[in-house]
Amino acid sequence: MTTYFKQALRAHQAGQAASAEALYRQAIAAGIELRSARHNLALLLLERRAFAEAKALLVELIASPEADAATHFMLARIFLAEGDGAAALAPLELAHSLEPGSVPVRLELARLLAAKAEFRRARALLEDVSAATPPPERLAALRARAEIEIAWAELDPVEEAEHLAQAEQTLRAAVALAPQHPALLNNLAMLLRRQGALAEAETLARRLLAIAPQVPESSLTLAAVLAARDPAREAEAVTLLERAAVAAPNHPSLTWNLAHSLMRLQRWPEGWQRYARRFERPQRVPPPPGPLWDGKPTGKPLLIWGEQGYGNVIQFARYLPAVARLTPHLILACQAPLLRLLAGLPGLSEVADFAATLPPYGAHYPLLDLGLALGIQAKDLPGPIPYLKAPDADAPWNELQSALYPRIGIVWVGNRHPDPHRSTTLDRFVRLAQRFDLSFFSLQIGPAAADIAREGQGRIVDLAPLVRDFADTAAAIARLDLVITIDTAVAHLAGALGAEGWVLLPHRAGWMWHFDPERSSWYPDLRLFRQTSVGDWDGVFARLELALADWLAQGRGAKPIGRPD
């Protein structure tokens, strides 16, 4: 080793980045230890995000005979730091071909492949990591394997349980190697929470908090486990989150989770304040340009925009008539499938597709922050119901209107995000239909509607071909006697229309459903059927069957209320 390189290495190891960088440049200029000097200089440039110079340095090295797997790996790391996974793939593949046993290369390549949903190859890259691998690398491989299985489960609900079992096995192996590793404890606790193993999840979460009390994720995990284990412990979760928020007031996940817990407890003023900070979270929909409305009367056009799910937009649309009294020109921007439904709200001057070019406005405000702007408290809920109206009849609904049996609409699947546990299965409804000798009308939209052909057994009438948007769904609901749905936009729509509806809820439901056994302050006419433990759809449908028998016995149907088993 020459003097320049030795001095640079000592400075680098001592954390003297500027001195090390200058000395590495001198070594390179002198033609000394070229490969190592360029690698280390590229690393320093990467750390200070000087990506262009770092890439130029490595491209020059790659063109030389001294290039090796480490060179290509470093180039891939720069592309990944820039957020360009597509560009990183080729150098990662080349690094892997040159040094197939390198665990760091395998880790990055596996993560990149998993991001592209190439899960089988991603898993294969990490399955044969040897027990002789250095512990830090082996732990990283086990953690990555678990993360891959969890991501795979998100996209493969049919084999979800299998992937989660693989993830649990891998995480347990990792925790056995490093029982005090915070990230591993956190991941295992959250996985067990998802699987309903809440007692063990709480034990792990408490161990995590004891090991890393200063890390916000420790409080987030324990709070999530407590609230999932018993709704009565939501207040305990809030105390944990509030304490953590004092130490980390700008942590976006703390703010987000605390907002949801406060709103579940109907602590509205505090909840609204926290909820309004959701735009601090990464990957949130950015606000439109222009000034934010101050909540006061204005003579200029006011744009209210809904950035979240269909159900949330329907839920908060009830406040638009109140806002209309504060401006002569109120514009609502929302998703295209809601435009026809919401266009009839009193006081709206215009509705616009939020994804398209917006009309001119003087100020804007998020729809879901109207609780904050209007100072909504418990006494103000639910407001006037119904607040939405179904459109006039269309000819295609003639078959529905002429049905002989009670007309009961059903929905059994919602989007997996934000809650994969809110969905149930069509076969449960088929058994109900057989038990009571009736037909259901499906309001299900999307891929799950295909379940009807496979499992409907002639008991489910598919209305999806008649549904273009939520205005059509509203028209169908207006012609039904009862709607039975999981927690999805159809539940909000039924409540907003004042229709008779029953909502089937998972053990930990959305914040708007609170904790009352059967009612929500947002939609008091809806009846709620909650799981009493994680995943207990059997219990929900047993109570639903009794309620349906009683409903039919009141004369809502012409057929016998049950048949012998």
C-alpha positions as CSV (number, residue, x, y, z in Angstrom):
1,M,0.0,0.0,0.0
2,T,1.3,3.4,-0.8
3,T,1.2,6.4,1.5
4,Y,-1.7,8.2,-0.2
5,F,-3.9,5.2,0.0
6,K,-2.9,4.4,3.6
7,Q,-3.6,7.9,4.7
8,A,-7.0,7.9,2.9
9,L,-8.0,4.6,4.4
10,R,-7.1,5.8,7.9
11,A,-9.0,9.0,7.4
12,H,-12.0,7.0,6.0
13,Q,-12.0,4.7,9.0
14,A,-11.8,7.6,11.4
15,G,-14.9,9.2,9.8
16,Q,-13.0,12.1,8.3
17,A,-14.8,12.0,5.0
18,A,-13.5,15.2,3.4
19,S,-9.9,14.3,4.1
20,A,-10.3,10.7,2.9
21,E,-12.0,11.9,-0.3
22,A,-9.1,14.3,-1.1
23,L,-6.5,11.6,-0.4
24,Y,-8.3,9.0,-2.5
25,R,-8.3,11.5,-5.4
26,Q,-4.6,12.0,-5.0
27,A,-4.0,8.2,-5.0
28,I,-6.1,7.8,-8.2
29,A,-4.2,10.7,-9.9
30,A,-0.9,9.0,-9.0
31,G,-2.2,5.7,-10.4
32,I,-1.9,4.0,-7.0
33,E,-4.3,1.2,-5.8
34,L,-6.7,2.3,-8.6
35,R,-9.4,-0.2,-8.0
36,S,-9.6,0.1,-4.2
37,A,-9.2,3.8,-4.3
38,R,-12.0,4.2,-6.9
39,H,-14.3,1.9,-4.9
40,N,-13.8,3.7,-1.7
41,L,-14.1,7.1,-3.3
42,A,-17.3,6.0,-5.0
43,L,-18.6,4.9,-1.6
44,L,-17.9,8.4,-0.1
45,L,-19.6,10.0,-3.1
46,L,-22.6,7.8,-2.7
47,E,-22.9,8.8,1.0
48,R,-23.0,12.4,0.1
49,R,-25.3,11.7,-2.8
50,A,-22.9,12.9,-5.5
51,F,-24.4,10.2,-7.8
52,A,-23.3,11.5,-11.2
53,E,-19.6,11.7,-10.3
54,A,-19.7,8.3,-8.5
55,K,-21.2,6.7,-11.6
56,A,-18.7,8.3,-13.9
57,L,-15.9,7.0,-11.7
58,L,-17.2,3.5,-11.8
59,V,-18.1,3.5,-15.5
60,E,-14.4,4.3,-16.1
61,L,-13.4,1.4,-13.9
62,I,-15.8,-1.0,-15.5
63,A,-14.1,-0.4,-18.8
64,S,-10.8,-1.5,-17.3
65,P,-9.5,-5.0,-16.7
66,E,-9.6,-4.4,-13.0
67,A,-13.4,-4.4,-12.8
68,D,-14.9,-7.1,-10.6
69,A,-18.2,-8.0,-8.9
70,A,-17.7,-5.3,-6.3
71,T,-17.4,-2.7,-9.0
72,H,-20.7,-3.7,-10.6
73,F,-22.3,-4.0,-7.2
74,M,-21.3,-0.5,-6.3
75,L,-22.7,0.8,-9.5
76,A,-26.0,-1.0,-8.8
77,R,-26.1,0.6,-5.3
78,I,-25.8,4.1,-6.8
79,F,-28.7,3.4,-9.2
80,L,-30.8,2.1,-6.2
81,A,-29.9,5.2,-4.2
82,E,-31.2,7.2,-7.1
83,G,-34.4,5.2,-7.1
84,D,-33.7,3.6,-10.5
85,G,-34.3,-0.1,-9.9
86,A,-34.5,-0.8,-13.6
87,A,-31.0,0.5,-14.2
88,A,-29.7,-1.4,-11.1
89,L,-30.8,-4.7,-12.4
90,A,-28.1,-5.3,-15.1
91,P,-25.1,-4.5,-12.9
92,L,-26.6,-6.6,-10.1
93,E,-27.1,-9.6,-12.4
94,L,-23.5,-9.2,-13.6
95,A,-22.1,-8.9,-10.1
96,H,-24.0,-12.1,-9.1
97,S,-22.7,-14.0,-12.2
98,L,-19.1,-13.0,-11.2
99,E,-19.5,-13.8,-7.5
100,P,-22.6,-16.0,-7.1
101,G,-21.8,-16.7,-3.4
102,S,-21.9,-13.0,-2.3
103,V,-24.7,-12.6,0.1
104,P,-24.9,-8.7,-0.1
105,V,-25.3,-9.0,-3.9
106,R,-27.9,-11.7,-3.5
107,L,-29.8,-9.6,-1.0
108,E,-30.1,-6.5,-3.3
109,L,-30.9,-8.6,-6.3
110,A,-33.6,-10.6,-4.4
111,R,-35.2,-7.4,-3.1
112,L,-35.2,-5.9,-6.6
113,L,-36.8,-9.0,-8.1
114,A,-39.4,-9.1,-5.3
115,A,-40.3,-5.5,-6.1
116,K,-41.0,-6.7,-9.7
117,A,-43.1,-9.6,-8.2
118,E,-40.5,-12.2,-9.3
119,F,-40.9,-13.9,-6.0
120,R,-39.8,-17.4,-6.9
121,R,-36.4,-16.3,-8.1
122,A,-36.1,-13.8,-5.2
123,R,-36.7,-16.6,-2.7
124,A,-34.3,-19.0,-4.5
125,L,-31.5,-16.5,-4.2
126,L,-31.7,-16.5,-0.4
127,E,-32.8,-20.1,0.3
128,D,-29.4,-21.7,0.3
129,V,-27.5,-19.1,2.3
130,S,-25.1,-21.3,4.3
131,A,-25.0,-21.6,8.1
132,A,-21.3,-20.7,7.7
133,T,-22.2,-17.3,6.4
134,P,-21.1,-14.5,8.7
135,P,-23.9,-13.8,11.2
136,P,-24.7,-10.2,10.0
137,E,-25.1,-11.4,6.5
138,R,-27.1,-14.5,7.5
139,L,-29.4,-12.4,9.6
140,A,-29.9,-10.0,6.7
141,A,-30.7,-12.9,4.4
142,L,-33.3,-14.3,6.8
143,R,-34.9,-11.0,7.2
144,A,-35.1,-10.4,3.5
145,R,-36.6,-13.9,3.0
146,A,-39.3,-13.1,5.4
147,E,-40.0,-9.7,3.8
148,I,-40.3,-11.5,0.4
149,E,-42.8,-14.0,1.7
150,I,-44.9,-11.3,3.3
151,A,-44.9,-9.3,0.0
152,W,-45.8,-12.5,-1.9
153,A,-48.7,-13.1,0.5
154,E,-50.0,-9.6,-0.3
155,L,-50.3,-10.4,-4.0
156,D,-51.3,-14.1,-3.6
157,P,-54.3,-14.3,-1.3
158,V,-55.0,-17.9,-2.4
159,E,-51.7,-19.0,-0.8
160,E,-51.4,-16.2,1.7
161,A,-51.4,-18.5,4.7
162,E,-48.5,-20.6,3.2
163,H,-46.4,-17.5,2.6
164,L,-47.0,-16.1,6.0
165,A,-46.1,-19.4,7.6
166,Q,-42.8,-19.4,5.7
167,A,-42.2,-15.8,6.8
168,E,-42.9,-16.7,10.4
169,Q,-40.5,-19.7,10.3
170,T,-37.8,-17.6,8.8
171,L,-38.2,-14.8,11.3
172,R,-38.2,-17.2,14.2
173,A,-34.9,-18.6,12.9
174,A,-33.5,-15.1,12.7
175,V,-34.7,-14.1,16.2
176,A,-33.1,-17.3,17.6
177,L,-29.8,-16.1,16.2
178,A,-30.3,-12.5,17.4
179,P,-32.9,-12.4,20.2
180,Q,-32.3,-8.7,21.0
181,H,-32.4,-7.5,17.3
182,P,-35.1,-4.7,17.3
183,A,-36.0,-4.9,13.6
184,L,-36.5,-8.7,13.8
185,L,-38.6,-8.5,16.9
186,N,-40.7,-5.8,15.3
187,N,-41.3,-7.8,12.2
188,L,-42.2,-11.0,14.0
189,A,-44.5,-9.2,16.4
190,M,-46.4,-7.5,13.5
191,L,-46.6,-10.8,11.6
192,L,-48.1,-12.6,14.6
193,R,-50.5,-9.7,15.0
194,R,-51.6,-10.2,11.4
195,Q,-52.1,-13.9,12.0
196,G,-54.1,-13.4,15.2
197,A,-51.4,-14.7,17.6
198,L,-51.9,-11.6,19.7
199,A,-50.7,-12.9,23.1
200,E,-47.2,-13.8,21.8
201,A,-47.2,-10.7,19.7
202,E,-47.7,-8.6,22.8
203,T,-44.9,-10.4,24.6
204,L,-42.5,-9.7,21.7
205,A,-43.7,-6.1,21.4
206,R,-43.0,-5.4,25.1
207,R,-39.6,-7.0,24.8
208,L,-39.0,-4.7,21.8
209,L,-40.0,-1.6,23.7
210,A,-37.7,-2.6,26.6
211,I,-34.8,-3.0,24.3
212,A,-35.3,0.1,22.1
213,P,-37.6,2.5,24.0
214,Q,-36.3,5.5,22.1
215,V,-37.2,4.1,18.7
216,P,-40.8,5.3,17.6
217,E,-41.5,1.9,15.9
218,S,-41.3,0.2,19.3
219,S,-44.3,2.2,20.6
220,L,-46.1,1.9,17.2
221,T,-45.8,-1.9,17.3
222,L,-47.0,-2.4,20.9
223,A,-49.8,0.1,20.4
224,A,-51.0,-1.8,17.3
225,V,-50.8,-5.1,19.1
226,L,-52.7,-3.9,22.1
227,A,-55.5,-2.3,20.1
228,A,-55.8,-5.4,17.9
229,R,-55.9,-7.7,20.9
230,D,-58.8,-6.0,22.7
231,P,-60.7,-2.9,21.6
232,A,-60.9,-1.9,25.2
233,R,-57.1,-1.3,25.1
234,E,-57.3,1.4,22.5
235,A,-56.9,4.0,25.2
236,E,-53.8,2.3,26.4
237,A,-52.5,2.3,22.9
238,V,-53.2,6.1,22.6
239,T,-51.2,6.7,25.8
240,L,-48.2,4.9,24.3
241,L,-48.4,6.8,21.1
242,E,-48.9,10.2,22.8
243,R,-45.8,9.5,24.9
244,A,-43.8,8.5,21.8
245,A,-45.0,11.6,19.9
246,V,-43.6,13.9,22.6
247,A,-40.1,12.6,21.8
248,A,-40.7,12.4,18.1
249,P,-43.4,15.0,17.3
250,N,-42.8,14.9,13.5
251,H,-42.8,11.1,13.0
252,P,-45.4,10.6,10.3
253,S,-46.5,7.1,11.2
254,L,-46.9,8.1,14.9
255,T,-49.1,11.0,13.9
256,W,-51.1,8.8,11.5
257,N,-51.7,5.9,13.9
258,L,-52.5,8.3,16.7
259,A,-55.1,10.1,14.6
260,H,-56.9,6.8,13.8
261,S,-56.9,5.7,17.4
262,L,-58.2,9.1,18.6
263,M,-61.0,9.0,16.1
264,R,-61.9,5.4,17.0
265,L,-62.3,6.8,20.6
266,Q,-64.4,9.7,19.2
267,R,-61.9,12.2,20.5
268,W,-62.7,14.4,17.5
269,P,-60.8,17.7,18.1
270,E,-57.5,15.9,18.8
271,G,-58.2,13.4,16.1
272,W,-58.9,15.9,13.4
273,Q,-55.7,17.8,14.2
274,R,-53.5,14.7,13.8
275,Y,-55.4,13.4,10.8
276,A,-54.8,16.7,8.9
277,R,-51.0,15.9,9.0
278,R,-51.4,12.8,6.9
279,F,-49.8,14.6,3.9
280,E,-46.5,14.4,5.8
281,R,-46.4,10.7,5.1
282,P,-44.4,9.5,2.1
283,Q,-46.3,8.3,-1.0
284,R,-49.4,10.3,-0.1
285,V,-51.4,12.0,-2.8
286,P,-49.9,15.6,-3.1
287,P,-52.3,18.5,-2.6
288,P,-53.2,20.6,-5.7
289,P,-51.4,23.9,-6.1
290,G,-52.6,27.2,-4.6
291,P,-53.5,28.5,-1.2
292,L,-55.2,26.4,1.4
293,W,-58.7,27.6,2.5
294,D,-58.8,29.2,5.9
295,G,-62.3,27.9,6.7
296,K,-63.8,31.4,6.4
297,P,-66.5,32.7,4.0
298,T,-64.9,33.5,0.6
299,G,-66.2,35.1,-2.6
300,K,-63.8,33.1,-4.8
301,P,-64.3,29.6,-6.2
302,L,-63.4,27.0,-3.5
303,L,-62.1,23.5,-4.5
304,I,-62.8,20.7,-2.1
305,W,-60.9,17.5,-3.1
306,G,-61.1,13.9,-2.0
307,E,-57.8,12.0,-2.1
308,Q,-58.7,8.8,-0.3
309,G,-61.0,5.8,-1.0
310,Y,-64.5,5.9,-2.4
311,G,-66.0,5.1,1.0
312,N,-64.2,8.0,2.7
313,V,-65.3,10.4,0.1
314,I,-68.9,9.3,0.4
315,Q,-68.6,9.5,4.2
316,F,-67.4,13.2,4.2
317,A,-69.6,14.3,1.3
318,R,-72.3,15.0,4.0
319,Y,-70.4,18.3,4.9
320,L,-70.4,19.8,1.4
321,P,-73.8,21.6,1.8
322,A,-72.5,23.3,4.9
323,V,-69.4,24.4,3.0
324,A,-71.5,25.6,0.1
325,R,-73.0,28.3,2.4
326,L,-69.5,29.8,2.7
327,T,-68.8,30.3,-1.0
328,P,-70.9,31.2,-4.0
329,H,-69.0,28.7,-6.2
330,L,-68.2,25.3,-4.6
331,I,-66.2,22.7,-6.7
332,L,-65.8,19.1,-5.7
333,A,-62.9,17.1,-7.2
334,C,-63.1,13.3,-6.7
335,Q,-62.7,10.0,-8.5
336,A,-64.5,9.6,-11.8
337,P,-66.8,6.7,-10.5
338,L,-68.3,9.1,-7.9
339,L,-69.0,12.1,-10.2
340,R,-72.6,11.3,-11.2
341,L,-73.5,10.2,-7.6
342,L,-72.2,13.4,-5.9
343,A,-73.2,15.9,-8.6
344,G,-76.7,16.2,-7.1
345,L,-75.5,17.4,-3.6
346,P,-77.1,20.7,-2.7
347,G,-74.8,23.7,-3.1
348,L,-72.3,22.1,-5.5
349,S,-71.6,24.3,-8.5
350,E,-69.4,21.8,-10.2
351,V,-67.9,18.3,-9.9
352,A,-64.6,17.4,-11.5
353,D,-62.4,14.4,-12.0
354,F,-59.5,14.8,-9.5
355,A,-57.2,12.9,-12.0
356,A,-57.9,15.4,-14.8
357,T,-57.3,19.1,-15.3
358,L,-59.0,21.0,-12.5
359,P,-61.2,24.1,-13.1
360,P,-59.9,27.5,-11.8
361,Y,-60.3,28.1,-8.1
362,G,-59.2,30.6,-5.5
363,A,-58.3,28.2,-2.7
364,H,-58.5,24.5,-2.0
365,Y,-59.1,22.2,1.0
366,P,-59.1,18.4,1.5
367,L,-62.5,16.9,1.8
368,L,-61.5,14.6,4.7
369,D,-60.3,17.6,6.7
370,L,-63.8,19.2,6.8
371,G,-64.2,17.8,10.3
372,L,-61.4,20.1,11.3
373,A,-62.5,23.1,9.3
374,L,-66.1,22.9,10.5
375,G,-65.2,21.9,14.1
376,I,-67.3,18.7,14.0
377,Q,-67.8,17.1,17.4
378,A,-69.8,14.1,18.7
379,K,-73.0,16.1,19.0
380,D,-72.8,17.0,15.3
381,L,-72.9,13.4,14.1
382,P,-74.3,12.0,12.0
383,G,-76.0,15.0,10.5
384,P,-79.0,14.7,8.1
385,I,-79.5,11.2,6.7
386,P,-80.1,10.5,3.9
387,Y,-77.8,13.0,2.3
388,L,-77.4,11.3,-1.0
389,K,-80.2,10.3,-3.5
390,A,-80.2,7.5,-6.0
391,P,-80.7,8.6,-9.7
392,D,-84.0,8.0,-11.5
393,A,-84.9,4.5,-12.6
394,D,-83.3,2.9,-15.7
395,A,-84.9,0.1,-17.7
396,P,-82.1,-2.5,-16.9
397,W,-83.4,-2.7,-13.3
398,N,-86.7,-4.3,-14.4
399,E,-85.4,-7.8,-13.5
400,L,-84.4,-6.6,-10.1
401,Q,-87.7,-4.9,-9.4
402,S,-89.7,-8.0,-10.5
403,A,-87.8,-10.4,-8.2
404,L,-90.2,-12.7,-6.2
405,Y,-88.0,-13.1,-3.1
406,P,-86.7,-10.5,-0.8
407,R,-84.1,-8.5,-2.7
408,I,-80.9,-8.6,-0.7
409,G,-77.7,-7.1,-2.1
410,I,-74.3,-8.5,-1.1
411,V,-70.6,-7.6,-1.2
412,W,-68.0,-10.0,0.1
413,V,-64.6,-8.7,-1.1
414,G,-62.8,-5.3,-0.8
415,N,-59.4,-4.0,-1.8
416,R,-56.6,-5.7,0.1
417,H,-55.3,-2.3,1.0
418,P,-55.6,-0.9,3.6
419,D,-57.1,-4.0,5.2
420,P,-56.7,-7.5,3.8
421,H,-58.8,-8.9,6.7
422,R,-62.1,-7.2,5.9
423,S,-63.0,-9.6,3.0
424,T,-64.9,-12.8,3.4
425,T,-65.9,-15.6,0.9
426,L,-68.9,-16.0,-1.3
427,D,-69.6,-19.6,-0.2
428,R,-70.8,-18.3,3.2
429,F,-73.5,-16.3,1.4
430,V,-74.4,-19.3,-0.8
431,R,-75.0,-21.4,2.4
432,L,-77.2,-18.6,3.7
433,A,-79.2,-18.5,0.5
434,Q,-79.6,-22.3,0.6
435,R,-80.7,-22.2,4.2
436,F,-83.4,-19.7,3.6
437,D,-84.3,-20.6,0.0
438,L,-83.7,-17.2,-1.5
439,S,-81.5,-15.4,-4.1
440,F,-79.0,-12.7,-3.4
441,F,-78.1,-9.8,-5.8
442,S,-74.4,-9.2,-6.1
443,L,-73.2,-5.6,-5.9
444,Q,-69.6,-6.9,-6.1
445,I,-67.4,-5.2,-8.6
446,G,-63.9,-6.3,-9.9
447,P,-62.2,-9.7,-10.1
448,A,-64.2,-11.2,-7.2
449,A,-67.4,-11.0,-9.2
450,A,-66.0,-14.1,-11.1
451,D,-66.7,-16.1,-7.9
452,I,-70.4,-16.1,-8.9
453,A,-69.9,-18.4,-11.9
454,R,-67.7,-20.8,-9.8
455,E,-69.6,-20.8,-6.5
456,G,-73.0,-19.0,-6.9
457,Q,-74.9,-22.3,-7.6
458,G,-77.7,-20.3,-9.1
459,R,-78.3,-18.4,-5.9
460,I,-76.5,-15.2,-6.8
461,V,-77.7,-12.7,-9.4
462,D,-74.8,-10.7,-10.8
463,L,-75.6,-7.0,-11.1
464,A,-72.1,-6.0,-12.1
465,P,-72.9,-5.8,-15.9
466,L,-75.4,-3.1,-15.1
467,V,-73.1,-1.0,-12.9
468,R,-71.1,1.7,-14.6
469,D,-70.3,3.8,-11.5
470,F,-71.6,4.5,-8.0
471,A,-74.7,6.2,-9.3
472,D,-75.7,2.9,-10.7
473,T,-74.9,1.1,-7.5
474,A,-77.1,3.6,-5.7
475,A,-79.9,2.9,-8.1
476,A,-79.6,-0.8,-7.4
477,I,-79.5,-0.2,-3.6
478,A,-82.7,1.9,-3.9
479,R,-84.5,-1.2,-5.4
480,L,-83.2,-3.7,-2.7
481,D,-84.9,-4.6,0.5
482,L,-81.6,-5.1,2.4
483,V,-77.8,-4.7,1.8
484,I,-75.3,-7.0,3.5
485,T,-71.8,-6.0,2.9
486,I,-68.3,-6.1,4.3
487,D,-66.6,-2.8,5.2
488,T,-66.3,-1.2,1.7
489,A,-67.7,1.8,-0.2
490,V,-71.1,0.1,-0.6
491,A,-71.5,0.2,3.2
492,H,-70.9,4.0,3.2
493,L,-73.3,4.3,0.2
494,A,-76.1,2.4,1.9
495,G,-75.7,4.5,5.0
496,A,-75.6,7.8,3.0
497,L,-78.8,6.7,1.1
498,G,-80.6,5.8,4.4
499,A,-81.0,2.3,3.1
500,E,-81.4,-0.7,5.4
501,G,-77.9,-2.2,5.6
502,W,-75.9,-4.7,7.6
503,V,-72.1,-4.3,7.7
504,L,-69.8,-7.3,8.5
505,L,-66.7,-6.1,10.2
506,P,-63.3,-7.6,11.1
507,H,-62.1,-7.8,14.7
508,R,-60.3,-4.4,14.3
509,A,-62.4,-2.3,12.0
510,G,-62.0,1.1,10.4
511,W,-62.1,4.1,12.8
512,M,-65.6,5.3,11.6
513,W,-67.2,2.1,13.0
514,H,-65.9,2.8,16.6
515,F,-66.7,0.2,19.3
516,D,-70.4,0.1,19.7
517,P,-71.6,-3.5,19.3
518,E,-74.1,-2.7,16.5
519,R,-74.1,1.0,15.5
520,S,-71.8,3.7,14.3
521,S,-72.3,7.4,15.0
522,W,-71.7,8.1,11.3
523,Y,-74.5,5.8,10.0
524,P,-76.9,4.9,12.9
525,D,-79.3,3.2,10.6
526,L,-76.7,0.6,9.6
527,R,-76.5,-2.6,11.8
528,L,-73.0,-3.8,12.5
529,F,-71.9,-7.5,12.9
530,R,-68.3,-7.6,14.4
531,Q,-65.9,-10.4,14.7
532,T,-65.3,-11.2,18.4
533,S,-61.8,-12.5,17.6
534,V,-59.4,-12.2,14.7
535,G,-60.6,-14.0,11.6
536,D,-63.9,-15.2,13.2
537,W,-66.2,-15.0,10.2
538,D,-67.9,-18.2,11.4
539,G,-69.2,-16.3,14.5
540,V,-70.3,-13.3,12.4
541,F,-72.3,-15.5,9.9
542,A,-73.9,-17.5,12.8
543,R,-75.2,-14.2,14.2
544,L,-76.1,-13.0,10.7
545,E,-78.2,-16.2,10.1
546,L,-80.2,-15.5,13.3
547,A,-80.7,-11.9,12.3
548,L,-81.8,-12.9,8.8
549,A,-84.3,-15.4,10.1
550,D,-85.8,-12.7,12.3
551,W,-85.8,-10.2,9.5
552,L,-87.7,-12.7,7.2
553,A,-90.1,-13.7,10.0
554,Q,-91.2,-10.1,10.2
555,G,-92.8,-10.6,6.8
556,R,-90.1,-9.4,4.5
557,G,-90.1,-12.6,2.5
558,A,-92.7,-15.0,1.1
559,K,-90.6,-18.2,1.5
560,P,-90.2,-20.3,4.6
561,I,-87.6,-18.9,7.0
562,G,-85.6,-22.0,7.1
563,R,-85.4,-25.6,6.1
564,P,-84.5,-28.7,8.2
565,D,-80.8,-29.6,8.3
